[in-house]
Amino acid sequence: MKVEIWSEVTCPWCGLGSHRLDRAVERFDHAGEVEVIHRSFPISGSFPGGTVFSVCDALLRRYGLQGAQAEASTRHIEQLAAAEGLSPYRVLDNQVGNTDLAHEFLAHASAQGKNRAAWAAIFRAYFGQARRVFGLDDLLALAGELGLDADKTRRVLGERRYQRQVQDEAARAQALGATGAPFLLVDGTYAIPGAQDSDALLGVLHQAWDRRRPLTAASGEGTPACGPDGCAVPARG
């Protein structure tokens, strides 16, 4: 059974959602027969390349949140993550930037058979260590940690070889009904928006295992995705 999860690298609900999915699969009776595949849903493409700024600035730009509101929304995610075994999980005191190259790096790593390892590494680096994951040097460091060839990685990213694939992955998510990240598709049938808890995800895994149905939006109304109101896809000008 295949489970696909679309994420944005810097979306705190995506990192938490990935963790919750892992926990649900671990608890599933047929865990050995579940293939988890991470896919890209870049939402920070509107941010200028080569520039990083604080999460506080990003919340102000994107949602108009500042001060106490910004701190409350991000500290809440950090507290949820800590309660579920993700600590440290740095959201408020982090930086954001354009993640297009990071997604292309993840596509390259996936092509080398390191899909889950690469996504776990980039979430760990970004949220666990507050490391930058936006520039070529940042990503080459991750490549080394994953055992990827540095010269090949540099060449692939320089040629933007996976740019179209990343765009296609995001387009597929939107075609399936995704309006933000994270977004999951279980067994090609059950669409799950937002970072639902592991109990809910486990229930969907059991349901999908027992029978197949036409594409159905699993209950997720009000389930948080990244940002204070979800990681909505920016309107195109």
KETI-471614 format. One record per atom (N, C-alpha, C): x, y, z; residue in three letters. Coordinates in steps of 0.1 Angstrom, whole numbers, padded with zeros to 4 digits, always signed. Layout:
N
XYZala;...
//
This chain:
237
+0008-0012+0000met;+0000+0000+0000met;+0009+0012+0000met;+0005+0022-0008lys;+0014+0034-0010lys;+0007+0046-0003lys;+0015+0053+0004val;+0011+0066+0011val;+0020+0077+0006val;+0014+0087-0001glu;+0022+0098-0006glu;+0019+0110+0003glu;+0029+0118+0006ile;+0028+0130+0015ile;+0035+0141+0008ile;+0027+0152+0005trp;+0033+0164-0001trp;+0036+0174+0010trp;+0048+0180+0009ser;+0052+0189+0020ser;+0060+0201+0014ser;+0060+0212+0022glu;+0069+0223+0020glu;+0080+0221+0031glu;+0092+0223+0027val;+0104+0221+0036val;+0103+0229+0048val;+0099+0242+0048thr;+0099+0251+0059thr;+0085+0252+0066thr;+0076+0244+0062cys;+0063+0244+0068cys;+0063+0236+0081cys;+0061+0242+0093pro;+0062+0235+0106pro;+0052+0224+0107pro;+0040+0226+0102trp;+0030+0215+0102trp;+0034+0203+0093trp;+0042+0206+0083cys;+0046+0195+0074cys;+0056+0186+0082cys;+0066+0192+0088gly;+0075+0184+0096gly;+0068+0176+0107gly;+0059+0182+0114leu;+0051+0175+0124leu;+0042+0164+0117leu;+0036+0168+0106gly;+0028+0158+0099gly;+0036+0146+0094gly;+0048+0148+0090ser;+0056+0137+0086ser;+0059+0128+0098ser;+0062+0134+0109his;+0065+0126+0121his;+0052+0118+0125his;+0041+0124+0124arg;+0028+0117+0128arg;+0026+0106+0119arg;+0028+0108+0106leu;+0026+0097+0097leu;+0036+0085+0100leu;+0048+0088+0103asp;+0058+0077+0106asp;+0053+0070+0119asp;+0047+0077+0129arg;+0042+0070+0141arg;+0030+0061+0137arg;+0022+0066+0129ala;+0010+0058+0125ala;+0014+0046+0117ala;+0023+0047+0108val;+0028+0035+0101val;+0035+0025+0110val;+0042+0030+0120glu;+0049+0021+0130glu;+0039+0013+0137glu;+0027+0019+0140arg;+0017+0012+0148arg;+0008+0003+0139arg;+0009+0004+0126phe;+0000-0003+0117phe;+0004-0018+0117phe;-0006-0026+0117asp;-0003-0041+0117asp;+0005-0045+0105asp;+0003-0038+0094his;+0009-0042+0081his;+0020-0032+0077his;+0027-0027+0087ala;+0037-0016+0084ala;+0047-0020+0073ala;+0051-0033+0073gly;+0061-0037+0063gly;+0056-0037+0049gly;+0043-0035+0047glu;+0037-0035+0034glu;+0033-0021+0030glu;+0037-0011+0037val;+0034+0003+0034val;+0046+0010+0029val;+0044+0016+0017glu;+0055+0024+0011glu;+0052+0039+0013glu;+0060+0046+0020val;+0058+0061+0022val;+0066+0068+0012val;+0060+0077+0004ile;+0068+0085-0006ile;+0065+0100-0003ile;+0076+0107-0001his;+0075+0122+0001his;+0075+0129-0013his;+0067+0139-0014arg;+0066+0146-0026arg;+0067+0161-0023arg;+0070+0169-0033ser;+0072+0184-0031ser;+0059+0192-0033ser;+0057+0201-0024phe;+0047+0211-0026phe;+0052+0225-0022phe;+0061+0230-0030pro;+0068+0243-0027pro;+0058+0254-0027pro;+0058+0261-0015ile;+0049+0272-0014ile;+0056+0286-0012ile;+0069+0284-0010ser;+0078+0296-0008ser;+0084+0301-0020ser;+0079+0297-0032gly;+0085+0302-0044gly;+0084+0317-0047gly;+0075+0323-0040ser;+0073+0337-0041ser;+0084+0345-0034ser;+0091+0339-0025phe;+0101+0346-0018phe;+0113+0348-0027phe;+0120+0359-0026pro;+0132+0361-0035pro;+0143+0351-0032pro;+0149+0346-0043gly;+0160+0337-0041gly;+0173+0344-0036gly;+0181+0337-0028gly;+0193+0343-0022gly;+0191+0351-0010gly;+0179+0352-0005thr;+0175+0361+0006thr;+0169+0352+0017thr;+0173+0354+0029val;+0166+0348+0040val;+0161+0358+0050val;+0151+0355+0057phe;+0145+0364+0067phe;+0139+0357+0078phe;+0135+0363+0089ser;+0130+0356+0100ser;+0116+0351+0098ser;+0112+0341+0106val;+0099+0336+0106val;+0089+0347+0109val;+0093+0355+0119cys;+0084+0367+0122cys;+0081+0375+0110cys;+0091+0378+0103asp;+0089+0386+0090asp;+0080+0379+0081asp;+0082+0366+0079ala;+0074+0358+0070ala;+0059+0358+0074ala;+0057+0357+0087leu;+0043+0357+0092leu;+0036+0371+0090leu;+0044+0381+0091leu;+0039+0394+0089leu;+0036+0396+0074leu;+0045+0392+0065arg;+0043+0394+0051arg;+0031+0386+0046arg;+0030+0373+0050arg;+0020+0364+0045arg;+0007+0364+0052arg;+0007+0366+0065tyr;-0006+0365+0072tyr;-0009+0378+0080tyr;+0000+0388+0080gly;-0003+0400+0088gly;-0002+0398+0103gly;+0005+0387+0107leu;+0006+0385+0121leu;+0019+0391+0126leu;+0019+0396+0138gln;+0031+0402+0144gln;+0030+0401+0160gln;+0041+0403+0166gly;+0042+0403+0181gly;+0036+0391+0187gly;+0027+0393+0197ala;+0022+0382+0205ala;+0014+0372+0196ala;+0008+0376+0186gln;+0000+0367+0177gln;+0010+0357+0171gln;+0021+0362+0165ala;+0031+0354+0158ala;+0037+0344+0168ala;+0040+0349+0180glu;+0047+0340+0190glu;+0037+0329+0194glu;+0025+0333+0196ala;+0015+0323+0201ala;+0013+0312+0191ala;+0012+0315+0178ser;+0009+0305+0168ser;+0021+0296+0166ser;+0033+0301+0167thr;+0045+0293+0165thr;+0049+0285+0177thr;+0048+0291+0189arg;+0051+0284+0201arg;+0041+0272+0203arg;+0029+0273+0198his;+0019+0263+0199his;+0024+0250+0191his;+0029+0253+0179ile;+0034+0241+0171ile;+0046+0235+0178ile;+0055+0243+0184glu;+0067+0238+0191glu;+0062+0229+0202glu;+0052+0233+0210gln;+0047+0226+0221gln;+0041+0213+0217gln;+0034+0213+0206leu;+0028+0200+0201leu;+0039+0191+0197leu;+0049+0196+0190ala;+0060+0188+0185ala;+0067+0181+0197ala;+0070+0189+0207ala;+0077+0184+0219ala;+0069+0173+0226ala;+0056+0175+0226ala;+0047+0165+0233ala;+0047+0152+0225ala;+0051+0153+0212glu;+0051+0141+0204glu;+0065+0136+0201glu;+0075+0140+0209gly;+0088+0135+0208gly;+0098+0142+0199gly;+0093+0153+0193leu;+0102+0161+0184leu;+0107+0173+0192leu;+0119+0172+0197ser;+0125+0182+0205ser;+0141+0182+0204ser;+0147+0193+0201pro;+0141+0206+0198pro;+0134+0207+0185pro;+0124+0215+0184tyr;+0117+0218+0171tyr;+0115+0233+0170tyr;+0124+0239+0162arg;+0125+0254+0162arg;+0117+0260+0151arg;+0107+0267+0155val;+0098+0274+0145val;+0100+0289+0146val;+0097+0295+0157leu;+0097+0310+0158leu;+0111+0315+0156leu;+0121+0309+0161asp;+0135+0314+0161asp;+0143+0308+0149asp;+0136+0307+0138asn;+0142+0301+0126asn;+0142+0312+0114asn;+0147+0308+0103gln;+0147+0316+0091gln;+0140+0310+0080gln;+0135+0317+0070val;+0129+0312+0059val;+0134+0318+0046val;+0132+0312+0035gly;+0137+0317+0022gly;+0130+0309+0011gly;+0135+0311-0001asn;+0129+0304-0013asn;+0134+0289-0012asn;+0125+0280-0013thr;+0129+0266-0011thr;+0129+0258-0025thr;+0128+0265-0036asp;+0128+0258-0049asp;+0140+0249-0050asp;+0152+0253-0047leu;+0164+0245-0049leu;+0164+0234-0039leu;+0159+0236-0027ala;+0158+0225-0017ala;+0149+0214-0022ala;+0138+0217-0029his;+0129+0207-0034his;+0136+0199-0046his;+0144+0206-0054glu;+0151+0200-0065glu;+0162+0190-0059glu;+0168+0194-0048phe;+0178+0186-0041phe;+0170+0173-0037phe;+0159+0175-0031leu;+0151+0163-0026leu;+0147+0154-0037leu;+0144+0159-0048ala;+0140+0151-0060ala;+0153+0143-0065ala;+0164+0150-0065his;+0177+0143-0068his;+0180+0132-0059his;+0179+0135-0046ala;+0181+0124-0036ala;+0172+0113-0037ala;+0159+0116-0040ser;+0149+0105-0042ser;+0153+0096-0054ser;+0158+0102-0065ala;+0162+0095-0076ala;+0174+0086-0073ala;+0181+0089-0063gln;+0192+0080-0058gln;+0188+0070-0047gln;+0175+0069-0046gly;+0170+0059-0036gly;+0169+0064-0022gly;+0169+0077-0020lys;+0170+0082-0006lys;+0158+0092-0003lys;+0146+0088-0008asn;+0135+0097-0006asn;+0132+0100+0009asn;+0129+0090+0016arg;+0126+0092+0030arg;+0137+0097+0038arg;+0149+0092+0036ala;+0161+0096+0043ala;+0164+0111+0041ala;+0162+0116+0028ala;+0165+0130+0025ala;+0155+0139+0031ala;+0142+0135+0031trp;+0132+0144+0037trp;+0134+0144+0052trp;+0137+0133+0058ala;+0139+0132+0073ala;+0151+0141+0076ala;+0162+0141+0068ala;+0174+0148+0070ala;+0172+0163+0069ala;+0164+0167+0059ile;+0162+0182+0058ile;+0152+0187+0068ile;+0142+0180+0073phe;+0134+0184+0084phe;+0142+0185+0097phe;+0151+0175+0099arg;+0159+0175+0111arg;+0169+0187+0111arg;+0175+0189+0099ala;+0184+0201+0099ala;+0177+0214+0101ala;+0166+0215+0094tyr;+0159+0228+0095tyr;+0152+0231+0108tyr;+0143+0221+0113phe;+0136+0223+0125phe;+0144+0219+0137phe;+0152+0209+0136gly;+0159+0204+0148gly;+0171+0212+0151gly;+0178+0217+0140gln;+0191+0224+0142gln;+0190+0239+0138gln;+0179+0243+0132ala;+0177+0257+0127ala;+0188+0260+0117ala;+0192+0250+0108arg;+0201+0252+0098arg;+0195+0258+0085arg;+0202+0266+0078arg;+0197+0270+0065arg;+0197+0259+0055arg;+0187+0258+0047val;+0186+0247+0037val;+0182+0253+0023val;+0186+0265+0020phe;+0182+0272+0009phe;+0192+0273-0003phe;+0205+0274+0001gly;+0215+0276-0009gly;+0222+0264-0013gly;+0230+0265-0023leu;+0238+0253-0028leu;+0247+0247-0018leu;+0254+0256-0011asp;+0264+0250-0001asp;+0256+0243+0011asp;+0244+0249+0014asp;+0236+0242+0025asp;+0232+0228+0020asp;+0229+0227+0008leu;+0223+0214+0003leu;+0235+0205+0000leu;+0246+0209-0004leu;+0258+0201-0005leu;+0262+0195+0008leu;+0261+0202+0019ala;+0264+0197+0032ala;+0254+0185+0035ala;+0242+0187+0032leu;+0232+0176+0034leu;+0235+0164+0025leu;+0239+0167+0013ala;+0243+0156+0004ala;+0254+0147+0010ala;+0264+0154+0016gly;+0275+0146+0022gly;+0269+0138+0033gly;+0260+0143+0041glu;+0255+0135+0052glu;+0247+0123+0047glu;+0241+0124+0035leu;+0233+0113+0030leu;+0241+0104+0021leu;+0254+0107+0020gly;+0263+0098+0012gly;+0261+0100-0003gly;+0256+0112-0007leu;+0254+0115-0022leu;+0267+0121-0027leu;+0270+0118-0040asp;+0282+0124-0046asp;+0281+0139-0047asp;+0291+0146-0042ala;+0290+0161-0041ala;+0291+0167-0055ala;+0300+0162-0063asp;+0301+0167-0077asp;+0289+0165-0085asp;+0283+0154-0084lys;+0271+0151-0092lys;+0259+0160-0087lys;+0258+0161-0074thr;+0248+0169-0068thr;+0249+0184-0072thr;+0261+0189-0072arg;+0264+0202-0076arg;+0260+0204-0091arg;+0263+0195-0099arg;+0260+0196-0114arg;+0245+0195-0116arg;+0238+0186-0109val;+0224+0184-0111val;+0216+0197-0107val;+0220+0203-0095leu;+0213+0215-0090leu;+0217+0227-0099leu;+0229+0227-0104gly;+0233+0238-0113gly;+0225+0238-0126gly;+0222+0226-0131glu;+0214+0225-0143glu;+0199+0226-0141glu;+0195+0226-0128arg;+0181+0227-0125arg;+0174+0215-0131arg;+0180+0203-0130arg;+0175+0191-0137arg;+0162+0187-0132arg;+0158+0189-0120tyr;+0146+0184-0114tyr;+0135+0195-0112tyr;+0138+0207-0118gln;+0128+0218-0117gln;+0114+0214-0121gln;+0113+0208-0133arg;+0100+0204-0139arg;+0094+0194-0130arg;+0101+0184-0125gln;+0095+0173-0117gln;+0089+0179-0105gln;+0096+0189-0098val;+0090+0195-0086val;+0077+0202-0090val;+0077+0209-0101gln;+0065+0216-0105gln;+0054+0206-0108gln;+0057+0195-0114asp;+0047+0185-0117asp;+0041+0179-0104asp;+0050+0177-0094glu;+0045+0171-0082glu;+0035+0180-0075glu;+0038+0193-0075ala;+0029+0203-0069ala;+0016+0203-0077ala;+0017+0203-0090ala;+0005+0204-0098ala;-0004+0191-0096ala;+0002+0180-0094arg;-0006+0168-0091arg;-0013+0169-0078arg;-0007+0174-0068ala;-0014+0176-0055ala;-0026+0185-0057ala;-0024+0196-0064gln;-0035+0205-0066gln;-0046+0199-0074gln;-0043+0191-0084ala;-0053+0184-0092ala;-0061+0174-0083ala;-0054+0169-0072leu;-0061+0160-0063leu;-0070+0167-0053leu;-0069+0180-0053gly;-0077+0188-0044gly;-0069+0195-0033gly;-0056+0194-0033ala;-0048+0200-0022ala;-0048+0215-0024ala;-0051+0222-0013thr;-0050+0237-0013thr;-0039+0242-0004thr;-0032+0233+0003gly;-0021+0236+0011gly;-0013+0224+0016gly;-0003+0226+0024ala;+0005+0215+0029ala;+0005+0214+0044ala;+0006+0201+0049pro;+0008+0189+0042pro;-0005+0183+0036pro;-0003+0174+0027phe;-0014+0168+0020phe;-0010+0153+0018phe;-0019+0144+0022leu;-0016+0130+0020leu;-0026+0123+0011leu;-0021+0113+0004leu;-0029+0104-0004leu;-0026+0090+0000leu;-0036+0083+0005val;-0034+0069+0009val;-0040+0059-0001val;-0031+0051-0006asp;-0035+0040-0015asp;-0042+0046-0027asp;-0039+0058-0031gly;-0045+0064-0043gly;-0059+0068-0042gly;-0065+0067-0029thr;-0079+0068-0027thr;-0083+0078-0017thr;-0076+0079-0006tyr;-0080+0087+0005tyr;-0072+0099+0006tyr;-0078+0111+0004ala;-0070+0124+0005ala;-0072+0129+0019ala;-0061+0133+0024ile;-0060+0138+0038ile;-0054+0151+0039ile;-0061+0162+0041pro;-0055+0175+0043pro;-0050+0178+0057pro;-0039+0185+0058gly;-0034+0189+0071gly;-0027+0179+0079gly;-0021+0183+0090ala;-0013+0174+0099ala;-0022+0167+0109ala;-0030+0158+0104gln;-0039+0151+0114gln;-0030+0142+0123gln;-0036+0139+0135asp;-0028+0132+0145asp;-0026+0117+0141asp;-0017+0110+0147ser;-0014+0097+0143ser;-0026+0087+0145ser;-0034+0089+0154asp;-0046+0081+0156asp;-0055+0081+0144asp;-0058+0094+0139ala;-0066+0095+0127ala;-0060+0089+0115ala;-0047+0091+0114leu;-0040+0085+0102leu;-0040+0070+0103leu;-0038+0064+0115leu;-0039+0050+0116leu;-0052+0045+0112leu;-0063+0052+0116gly;-0076+0048+0112gly;-0078+0047+0097gly;-0072+0057+0090val;-0073+0057+0075val;-0065+0046+0069val;-0054+0043+0075leu;-0046+0032+0070leu;-0054+0019+0071leu;-0061+0017+0082his;-0069+0005+0084his;-0080+0005+0073his;-0087+0016+0072gln;-0098+0017+0062gln;-0093+0014+0048gln;-0082+0020+0044ala;-0076+0017+0031ala;-0072+0003+0029ala;-0067-0003+0039trp;-0063-0017+0038trp;-0075-0026+0036trp;-0086-0023+0043asp;-0098-0032+0042asp;-0105-0031+0029asp;-0106-0019+0023arg;-0113-0018+0010arg;-0109-0005+0003arg;-0110-0005-0010arg;-0107+0006-0018arg;-0120+0014-0022arg;-0119+0027-0023arg;-0131+0035-0026arg;-0127+0046-0036arg;-0136+0053-0043pro;-0133+0064-0051pro;-0126+0075-0042pro;-0119+0083-0048leu;-0111+0094-0041leu;-0121+0101-0032leu;-0118+0101-0019thr;-0126+0107-0009thr;-0118+0116+0000thr;-0123+0128+0003ala;-0116+0137+0012ala;-0118+0132+0027ala;-0108+0127+0033ala;-0110+0122+0047ala;-0113+0134+0056ala;-0119+0132+0067ser;-0123+0143+0076ser;-0111+0150+0080ser;-0111+0163+0077gly;-0099+0171+0081gly;-0102+0186+0083gly;-0115+0189+0083glu;-0119+0203+0084glu;-0114+0209+0097glu;-0107+0220+0096gly;-0101+0226+0108gly;-0088+0220+0112gly;-0083+0210+0105thr;-0070+0204+0108thr;-0059+0214+0104thr;-0050+0217+0112pro;-0040+0227+0109pro;-0030+0223+0098pro;-0027+0231+0089ala;-0016+0230+0080ala;-0006+0241+0084ala;+0005+0243+0077cys;+0015+0252+0082cys;+0010+0267+0082cys;+0016+0274+0091gly;+0011+0288+0092gly;+0000+0289+0102gly;-0004+0301+0106pro;-0015+0302+0115pro;-0029+0298+0110pro;-0030+0299+0097asp;-0043+0295+0090asp;-0041+0285+0079asp;-0030+0278+0079gly;-0027+0268+0069gly;-0017+0273+0059gly;-0012+0264+0052cys;-0001+0268+0042cys;-0008+0269+0028cys;-0016+0279+0027ala;-0023+0281+0014ala;-0014+0284+0003ala;-0018+0279-0009val;-0010+0282-0021val;-0012+0296-0025val;-0002+0304-0026pro;-0003+0319-0030pro;-0010+0320-0043pro;-0019+0330-0044ala;-0025+0334-0056ala;-0015+0338-0066ala;-0017+0334-0079arg;-0008+0338-0089arg;-0012+0351-0095arg;-0003+0360-0096gly;-0006+0373-0102gly;-0006+0373-0117gly;
//
